[in-house]
Amino acid sequence: MTQVVFDEKGKTLGVKYAKVNQHNLLIDKNAEMPAARPVIQINPVRTPRMTCMYPKALHKYTFKRISGVVPVLRTPAKSTCPKVLRIPPIFVTHKTELRYNHSPMKNHHKLFFLLTLLFALLHLPQGIYAQQKSSKSKSKEKLYEKGEEPNQIIIKNAALINTEHLEFSPAFYQNGIVYVTSRRSSGAVDPKTGETFFELYYAEFDVEGMPMKPQEFSINLNSQVHEGPVSFNRSWDKLYFTRNNMSKGVRQSDKKGISHLKIYEATKGKFDWENVRELPFNSDEYSCMHPTLSPDGNRLYFSSDMPGGYGKFDLYMSEKVGDAWSLPINLGPDINTAGNEVFPFMHESGILFFSSDGRKGMGGLDLFMVNISGSKWSKVSNLGQPLNSPRDDFGFILNPEGTLGFLSSDRAGGYGKDDIYQVRLTRGLSYFNLNLELPAKIVSYNEVTNERIPNAAIYVFERDKDGFIRGNEAYEVEVKPSIDNPDQLELTLSRKSAARLGEPSLRTDPNGEAVTYLQAEKDYLIIAVCPGYKTRELQYSTIGEKGPQNIRVPLEESQCVTVLGQITSDKGEPVSYAKVHIANESSGEEQYIRTNIDGEFELCLPTRCQFKITAEKEGFQASASQMSTEGEIDLNKPVHMKISLGAVEENPFSGPLHTGSLIVLENIYYDFDKSAIRSGAARELDALAALMKQYP
C-alpha cells in the first residue's frame, strides 16, 4: 500500500507533496474548521475508495466511473453537513483512501494532485506494490512515534532502605511505604531464613517518590514472630497483615510443630494500631497469608495452601458481609497452577498482580497480572522484562495513576538478599497494554426540562487510536450524480438514519438509564436516538478515567416531521439515485435531493405546511405525491412514503444502428464486497442483452 503523508506545510512525509487550503476540507458538522492533515493511501488493484475523518470517525467513499481522467477533489468554500466532494470520472480498477486526523494546519494551501504523480502511483507494477505493502507497517510505526515519548519504564534500587538483609513486599501508606524487613540486629533468628523474624517498617517518600530513612512502623504490631506483608484501606485507618499463628502472645503450632501463617486485622488508635484480631477463615492446619484489599474494601485477596486447591499455594478471595468475612473462594485454574501463587496486589483499575513459579517465566518467582474488573476475566500474562528477572520477583505494587510502583527482588546487583526497587512508568497503565473494562451508566434526558427519557436507543462505537470508526457502522458515504449535472459525481457523507443504524447497543430503562462496560483508555462515539427528538452524537473518552463512568446525553425535541421515503419502479425494484424535488407550497421554498443506492431518502419537514414531492429519473416517467404536515401530527412517529415510477415505453434500439453509434448504459451497482448485482441493475443488462441479440 503506497502512503502519501502531508506535513503542516503541505509537504509530504512519504511519496510526493500536495497542498491544502483551509476551505477545501471541513471536518466539523456545522462550522468551518482548519483543514486536517491528509494521509493518502493508493492500492492499484481494487475499487476506488476514499476514507475520511468526520469527526474522528472513519468513513469510506466508494465510487465507480470508467474513464482515463485522474481524480481531482474540491469542495465549496463554505459548507455544512453533509460535506460534498466533487470528482470527475476515475479508473474502476483502483482504490484510494484519504484519512484525516485532527491536526490544524498553520499554512493553508489548496489541495491538488499532480496528474503525472497519480498516474504513476496508480500504475505501479505489482512487485513494487507488494514491496511497498510489506513496508507499510514500519512506516506507520515511525510516523506514529514521531514526537511522542516512548513507552519507558525506569527501575531504581531504593538504596536508603535496603540492607544486607531482607527487605520486601511494600504497601502504600500515606506519603510513603510500609514494608517487611529482617534488619533487626538482635533477637530470635528463624532457622529457615537465617535472619531475625520479620518486622514492619515505614519509610516516607522524598520529592521523587523514593523511600527515605526508615523507622519502625508499630510497636504493638511488631512481635517476636513474623509480621508482614500488610494491606491498608483507603482511609488508612484499618489494615490487614500476615503473622505467625499466635494466641495471647504465645506462638502456636500444629501437630507437626509447624507454626502456620494467619491473616489479622487491626484498627488505628490514637497512638498506635490496636484491636488486633484474626480473620475467621484462618486455621491451625494451613496458612493464609499475603492479604490485599480491593479498593472499595469489600473483597480481600490472599494466598493459602488450604486443602482443595490446584497447587501448593493458591489465590483466594473472601467477600465482606456486614462486619464478617465470607468463606474463601478459590480464583480457579485460569489463575492458579500446580505451583505457588503468592504476593497478590489488587490495583484500582481492577488488575490483580501476583507472583507465581508455576507458569513459564524467566526463573524463580515471576510477576504476572490478570484483569478481573469486567464481566469476563482476561488471560494471565507475564509482566516480562525488566520487571521480571532470572531470580525471584514479587511483592509488586502500583499507585492508582499507574506511574509509580515498587517491587521486591533478589536480582543481581542488589544490596542484600531481597531488595525493594522503585518503578517509574512514564506512560502509566498503557505500559501493560491493558483491556480494562469500566462500568458505565448512560443517561438520556430532555435538555430543556431535564426529564429522563426512557426507551432511547443508544449506539456505542469504539474508535481506534487514530480516532477512526472502522467500516460504515455509523456513517455512510455515497457517490451520487449531481443534482445540476448528472455527469458530475458528488461524494456525500452523512450519518445513517435511525432505521439504518440497525439494532442499538443499548436502550434506556424507565429511568432513562442504560448500563454497559467501556474499555479503559479508549475513545468512543455515542449516538442516542429517540422518536420526537433530534439524534444526538457524543464523543466520549475513557483515557485517564478510573472507576464507574457517568455519561449524560442531552436530547433536543424535534420540531419537524420525519419522512422516510423510497422510490421504486412499477415492478417494486428500488430506483437508485433518483432525483427528488420537494416543493413547499405554503412558503414557496424548494429543495432537491437524490435517493441512495436503495432508492431511499429521508426528510425533516416543518409542520403546518403543504408539500409536493416529485421523483424522476432517466428511463422512467416522473411521479408526484402530495403531503401535508398540517393539523395534529405525532412528531414521535416517522411518516413512511413510497413513490412508484413507471418505465418509459419507447424502445431505445428501434431504429437502425450505424457504425460509430454510442450506446450509454446506466451504472451497474453491487453491494459492498459482493459479486451479485443489485435488483435495479437488471433492467440495464436486459436492454444490453436485447441489443446484442438484435445485432449479433
N, C-alpha and C positions, 0 to 999 in steps of 0.2 A: 504494500500500500504506500503510495507516494504521499508525503505530507508537505504542505506548504504552510509555514507558520510565520505570522507577521508580528513585528515588534511595534512599540508605541508610535514610531515614526512611519510605519508602513513598510519598513524594510523587512525582508523575510529572514527568519532564522533557519529556513530549510532550503527550498529549491530556488525560487526567484522572489521578486517582490511585486506587491500590488499596494495601492494606497486607498485609504478610507476617508470619506467625508462624514462628519457627524450627522448629517441629514440623510445619509444613504441607508444606514442600518439602525433601526429603532427597536429597543428591546422592552420598553415599558408599554403596558397595555394602552394607556390613555395619555401619556405625556412624552414629550421628546426627551431623550437622554443621549449622552455622548455615545459614540459608536463603541461596539465591543471589538475585542481583538479576534479576528477570524483565524481558524485553522482549517485549511482546505485539504481534503484527502481525495485522491483520484484513483479509482480502481478501473482499469481499462477493459474489464471483461464482463461487466454487469450493467443493469439498467441504471439510468441517471437517477441520482438521489441526492437530496440536499438535507442537511441536518442543522437545526438552528436552536440556539439557546433562547427561551422565551417564556417567562423569565426563569432562568436557571433550570430549564427543562429541555429534554431532547425531543425534537420534532423532525420528522422525516418528510422531505419534499420529493415526491416521485412524479416524473413526467416522461412522456414518450412522444417524440416527433422525429420524422425521418428527413434529414437534410444534411448539408455539408457545412452548416454555419456554426461557428463556435459560440457558446452561450455568453451573454453579457447580462449582468444583474444591475438593476436600478430600481429605486423606489421614489415615490413623491417626496418632496422636501418636507412636507408636513403630513402626518398620517396618524390615524388612530386604529385600534384593534378592529377587525383583523388586519395585520400588515399584508401588503401586496408587493411581490417582487415580479417584475415583468421580464420575460426571457424570450428571445427568438427561438426558432426550432433548433434542436440539438440532436446529436447522434444517439441512436437507440441502444447501441452496444456498450455504453459507458456508464459509470456510476461516479457521481461527485457528492462528497459530503462536506458541508460547511458548518463548522461549530463556532459558537461564540462563547467566550467567558467574560464575566463582568469586570473587565479592567478598563476603566475610562482612558481614552487616548488624549494625549496632550496636544498633538498636532493632528489636525483633521484634514484628510485629503479625499479625493473622490476615488471610489472603488472601481478599478477597471482590470481587465485581463488582457494580456498581450496575446494576439492571435497566434503568433508563431510559438509562444511558450506552451499554451494549452494544447495546440495541435501536436506538439512533440510529446507532451505528457500523456495525452490520450492515446497515443500510438506507440507507447514504449514496447519493446519486444518482451515476450513473456519471460524470458530468462532474467532480464533486468528487473521486471516487475517482481519476480519471485525473490530476487536478492533484496530488493527494497522492502518487501513484506517481512522478510526474516529479520531485518534490522529495525523494524518499526518500534518494537517494544523497547529496545535500547535507547532510541532517540527520545521516546516518550519519557523514559526514566530521567534522562538528562534534563529535558525541559521542565519536568515536574520538580526536580531537585534544585533547579537554579534559584538562588536567592533564599532558599529555605534552610533552616537549621537542621542538621542531620539528626537521626534518631539516636541520641547519645545516652550512655549510662556511665556514671563515674563512681568507682568504688574506692574508698579510702579506709585504712585501718584507724579505728577510734583509739589512738595511741595513749590518750590521757587516762583511759580506764582499764586498758588491757595490761595484764601482768604475765609472769611466767607460769601462772596457774590457769584455772578455767574461768572464762567469762563468756556467758552465752544467754540466749533467749531473752532479749529485751522486750519491754512493753512500754508504749507511750503513757506518760503520766505528767499532766500539767505541762510545764515547759522543759521536759526532759524525758529520761527513760528510767524505768526500774528494771534491773537485770539480775541474773544469777551469777554468783561468783564463789570461788573457794579461796579467796585471797587472805582469809583469816590466818594469821601466823601461828596461833596456838589453839589447842583444843583437840577433841577427838578426831581421829582420822578414819575415813571409810576405807576398808581394806580393798574394795573393788577398784577405787579410783586412785588410791594413794594420796588423796587430798583431804583436807578438812571438809566437814559437811557444808553443803551449800547454804548460802545466806542471800538475802535480798539487799541490794544497794541501789541508791538513787544518784543520778548524775544530771545536772542541769545543762541545757544547751548554751553554746555561745551564739554569736550573731549568725554564724554559718551553719547552725544546726548540728554542730559537733559536740558530743558529750565532754564536759569538763571534769574536774577533780571530783571523784565520787565520795559519798558518805553513806553510812548505814541507814537503811530505809525505815525500819521499825524495830524497836526493842521488843515489843510484845509479840511480833510475828517470828522473828529470828529465834531459833531454839538450838537444842543440841542434836537435832536431826536435820534432814534435808528440807529446805524450803525453795519453792520455785519450780517452774515459771509461774507468772501471775497475769491476770487479765482484769481490766477495770471497766466499770460502766461509764457512760458519757459524762456524768456529773462528778466523777472521781470520788464518790463517797461510798462505793461498795466495790470489793474486789473478790476474785476467786483465785485460789492458788493451790499448788501441789505441795504436799508434805507427807513424810512417812507416817504410817499408822501410829497414832499416839493418842492416849487417853489419860487425862488428868496429869499431863506432864510425863507420862511413862510410855516408852516405846513398846508397841505391841507387835507380836509375830504370829504367824500361822503354825500349823503342826510341824512344818518342816523348818521352822526357825526363821522364815523369811518375813521381813517387815515390809509389807506391800505399801504402795503409794495410794493416797486418797486425795480427793478434792475438797477443799474447805472454803467457806466464805467468811468475810469479815466486814464490818462497817466502820466508817471513820468516826472517831470520837473527838473530843475537844483537844486531847493531847496526843493520842496515838490510835492505832487500829484496835478495835475491841469486838466483843460478841462473836468470837471465832466458833464456828460450828461446822461439822462435816455434812456433806450432802447425802441424801437418803439412799442413793444408788451405790454408794461405796460398799466394799466388802473386805473382810479379813482374809479372803481366799484368793483375791486377784487385785490387780492395780487399776486405778482410774487416775489419770494424770494429764497435764498439759491443757488446762481449760482455756477456751477463748470464747468470749461473749459476743453475740450478734450485736450490731449497732443499736437496735431497739431494746436490747436487754431481755428479750423473750426466749432466746434459744442459747443453749450452752453446748459447744462442740468440744470434744475431748478424745483422748486416746485411751484404750483399755485392752487388756488381754482376757476379759471375761469370757466364759465358755460360750460357744455358739458362733464365734467369729469366723472369718475367712483366712486368718493367718495368725501371726504371733501377737501383734498389736494392731487393732483396727480403730477407725474413727467412728465415733458415735455422736448422736445428738439427743439432748433432753430439752423438753419444752416447759416453760414456766406456766403453771396453772395456779392462779392466785398467788399464795406465798409458798407453794410447793413446787417440786420438780417431777415431771413425768418419768416413767420408765424409759431408759435409753433405747434409741433406735439405731441399729447399725446402718451406716450410709451405703452399704451394698457393695457388690462385687465390681461395679464400674469404678469405684474409688479404692476399695480395699483389695489387698493382694495376699498371697501366702507369706509375705514378708512382714515388715514393720511399717505402719503409717503412724507418724508421730508429729509433735510440734505443730498443730494446726493454728492458723490465724484467719479470722473472718474479717474481710475488708468491707468498708462502707458500700462498695459497688456491688456486693454480692459474690465476690470471688473468694473462694476458700483456698488459701495457700497451705501447703503442708510438705513434710519430708517423707521420703519412702526409700527403702532399699530393696523393694520387691518389684520394681519396674526397671526397664532398660534405662541406664543413665551413664554418667561419667565415672562413677565409682563411689562406694560408700553410700551415705545418705545424699540424695539429690532433692532439690526443691521442685515442687510441682504445683499446678493450680487447676481449679475447675470452677466453672461458672454455675452456681446453684441459685441464681437470683430469679430466673424466669420459670415458666411452666415446664420447660424441658431443660435438663442439665446438659452442659457441654461435655465434650470429651476431656479427659485428664491430659494435660500437656506439660512437658518438661520445660522449665524456665531457661535451660540452656546456658551457655557461657555468656558473660563472665560471672553470672550469679552462681552457677554451679562450677565445681572444680573436681579433680580426681579424688579429692578427700571428702570428708563429711561436711555437708552444707545444710543448715537447718535454722529454725527459730527466726524466719523471715517475717518482718512487719513493714507496713506501708501507711503513710498518712492518708487522710481522706482524698486529698488532691492527687495523690499518686506521684508526687515529686520527690519525697524524702522517705527513705526507709532504712532498715538495718537488717543484717543477717549475722549468723554465727557460723564459724568455720575453723577447721584446723588445717586449712590450706597452707602451702609453703609460704614462707616469708612473714609469718606472724610472730608475736612476742611470746606466746605461751602455747599451752596445749589446745585450747579453744579461744579464739579471739572474736570480738564484735567488730563489724565493719559497717561504715556508713555507706548508704547507696543513694545516689542522686540521679533522677531520671529527668532529663531536660524537656521531654515531651510527655511526661506524666504517664497515664494509663495506656496511651496509644502505643507505648513500647511493647505491650503484651499482645497487641493485635486482638483485642477482646471483641466478642459479640455479646455485649451485656444487654439485658432486657430491662427496661424501666417501665413500671406500671404507669399508665396514662389515663386520665379521665378527660374526655372531650365534652364540653358543654355548649349547646346551641341555644341562643337566646335572641329575643327581639331587641334590636339596638336602640329603639326608642323607648319602649315600655319596660325593658329589662326582663320581660317574662320568658321563662324557659319554653323551648319549642320541642315538643315530642315528635317522634317518628321522622326525624330529619335523616336523610341518607348521608352517611359520612364515607368519603373515599380517601384512603391514605396511600400515597405514592412515595416510595423511597427514592431519593436522589443519590447518585453516586458521588465520588469525591470531587468530580468536576462540575457537579450541580445538575447533571443530566437525568431526565427520566427516560429510561430505555423504552424503545418501541413507540407505539402510538396509543398508550393506555389512556392518557388524559386529554391530549390534543390531537387534532387531525389536520393535515396539510394536503391540499389538493391543487392540481394544476387544471384550471378551467379556461375555456375560451373567454376572451374579454367580452364584456357587455357591448362595447362600441365596435370592436373589430374581432370577429370570430377567428381570424387567422393569427391573432396575437394571444399568447397564453398568459394567464395570471396565476401566480403562485400565492395561495391564500392559506393563512394559519388561523385556526380558531379552536377554542375549547369545545370538546364534544358536548352535545346536548345531554340532558339528564337521561333521556331514553337510550342514548348510545354509549353512555358510560358503563352500562352493564350492572350487574349485581353489586351493591355497595359493600364496602368492607365492614361497615357497622351501621346500626340505626340507633338513634337516641331513644331512651326509655320514656315513660310518662313524666319523669322529672327532667327531661331534656339532656340526659347524660348517656354517654357511651364509654365503656371501659375496654381498654386494649393494652397491649405491650408495644413499646417502641424500642428499637435498638439504640444503645448509647453511642455517642459520637457520630451521629448521622444527621443528614438534612432531609426534611420531608416536605411534600406538598399535600395539604389537606383541603379537600373540596367538600363543601356542605351544600346539599340540595334539598329543598323543601317546597312543596306546592304553595303558591301565594307569596313566595319570597324570591329575591334575586339570588342566583347561585353565587356562593362566596368562596374565594380562594384564600388560603392562609399558608404562608411559608413558615415552617417551624423547624427549629434545630435543637437537638439534644447534646450538641457539642459542649462539653464542660458542665453538663447538668448531672445532678445526683438525686436519687430517690424518686418518689412519685411525681408525675408531671400533671399539672392542671392547665388545660388548654381551653380557652374561651373563644367561641366563634360567633361573632355578632352577625345577624341576618337582617337585611333591609326588605321591608314589604314591597312587593311588586305592584306597580300602578298601570300595568298593561295586560293585554290578553295574549297568552302564548298560543300560537298556531303551529301545529305540526302537520306539514303537508307532504304529499307525494304526487309526482306527475308520472302517469303510466300511459302505455299505448292502449288501444282498444282491445288488445289481447291480454291486458293485465301486466305486461312487462314494464319494468321501470325505464323511464326515459332519462338517461344520464345527461347532465349539464344543459337541461332545457332552460330557456330564458323566461324569467317570471317578472311580470310587470305588476306592481302594487300601486293602485291609484286611490288616494284618499279623496273621495268625492265630497267630503264635508269641508276639507281645508284646501283642496287642490294640489296637495303635495304628491310627488311621485317618487317611486323607488324601483330600482331594477336589481335583481339578484339572479343567480344561477343555482340549479339544483346540484346536489353532489352526485357521485357515481351511481348511487342507488336511486336517483330521482327524487331525493328528499330535500326539504327545505324547512327552515324554522323562522318564524316571525314573532315579534313582540309588538302588537298593535295597540295604539291608545284607545281608551274607552270613549263611548258616546260619538262614534263615527261610522260612516258607511264606506265600504271598500269594494272595489272591483279588482279582482285578481285574474290576470291573463297569463296563460302559458303558451309558449311557441317554441318550435324547433324545426330546422330544415328537414323536409321529408314528411312532416306532419301538418295537419290542419290545426290552426290555433284554436284555443278554447278558453272561455272566460267563466268566472264564477263570482257571484255576489256574496258579500259577507257583512254583517252588521255587528258592531260592538255596543250598540245602544241597549237601554233597558238594564234589567238586573242580570249580571253575569258573574258567575263564580270564578274569581281570579285564581282560585286554588286548583282548578282543573283546566288542562290544556284543551284546545279545540282542534279536532282532527279534520283534515280536509284532503280530498283526493280529486284530482282533475285528470280526465282521460283525453288523450289526443288521438284523433283518427288519422290513419295513414293517407298520404296523397295517392290518388288512384293512378296517376299517369305512369306510363312505362318509360323509364329513362333511356331504354335501349330500343325504342320503337322504330327509329329511323336508321338508315344505313350508317355504318361507321367507316370513316375514311382513314387512310394511313396518316399517322401522327395525331389521331384523336386522343385527347386526355380525359381519362376517367378518374374521378375523385371518389374515394370511399371514406366514410366516417371512420374515426379511430376505433380499433378493436380493443376493448378493455378486459383485463384479467384481474381477479382477486389477487391480493399480495401473496407471493410465494406459491401460487397455484398455476397449473397449466390449463385448466378449463376456462373457456371464455365466459363472460357474463351473459345473462339471458338476452339483454338488449342488443348484443352484437350479432346475433343470429341473422337479423334482417339484412345486414350489410353483406354477410357471407352468402346468404341465399341469392342476393342480387348478383354477386360475383359469379356464383355457380351458374345462374341462368345465362349470364353474358358469355361465359366460356362454352356453354352448350350451344348457344346461338352462333358463336364464331369459333368453332373448334380449330 
